[in-house]
Amino acid sequence: MQTSLTVHSRQQRRERTHARIKSSLLQLMSEKSFEDITVTELAQEAGINRKTFYSHFEGMDAVLAEVEDDFVGQIFGLWLTGHPARNPQILKDFFRMLGNELILNQQNMRLLILSGEHNRLLIKIKDRIIQLLIQSLDQAEPVFDREQFLYAAEFISGGMMAVLEQWAANPREDSLVVITELIQRNAEHIGELLYLSSPLYLES
């Protein structure tokens, strides 16, 4: 029992250190660009040495990638269960919650978007949107042109990400609210397209 508790305690301590490294990176990124942050600086900010850092991550890019993945996972954990193709409101509701999440976390999102050539946050978000839409198509077994729909989804989601990137570079008061409203309207159109093309609708 004591050994089991010791292992559990060590695991908890490791998880706390892992999380502290990631939060320390965001803190440093609020002060300087990602490219200017060194492993030594990050380790000092997290209260660890370089050896401990490398026991958690291969390097700086690995930390940034995991921070991005955490952010994307948090956002898309909001994805509602159900069948978007059978209920266009689901996609609209999801993107409404997504917009709220972006607004609440806009400081960290902006830091990640502006992390230079290392940034993959927007690509990950766009790819995840496409993946979820494909899943919706698979659930619906639609009769419309799948390839044509995916082109449209790629175009719309790519536009969303381009607008967010522009916002990150030149943030203005309430601009993110306007952007999220635009995203929600696009999502509503996608939901309607899925719904109207579904065999359940066509057979009704």
Sequence and secondary structure as in RCSB ss.txt:
>XXXX:A:sequence
MQTSLTVHSRQQRRERTHARIKSSLLQLMSEKSFEDITVTELAQEAGINRKTFYSHFEGMDAVLAEVEDDFVGQI
FGLWLTGHPARNPQILKDFFRMLGNELILNQQNMRLLILSGEHNRLLIKIKDRIIQLLIQSLDQAEPVFDREQFL
YAAEFISGGMMAVLEQWAANPREDSLVVITELIQRNAEHIGELLYLSSPLYLES
>XXXX:A:secstr
 HHHHHHHHHHHHHHHHHHHHHHHHHHHHTTS GGG  HHHHHHHHT  HHHHHHH SSHHHHHHHHHHHHHHHH
HTT  SS GGG HHHHHHHHHHHHHHHHHTHHHHHHHHTSGGG  HHHHHHHHHHHHHHHHHHHH  SS HHHHH
HHHHHHHHHHHHHHHHHHHS  TTHHHHHHHHHHHHHHHHHHHHHHTSHHHHT 
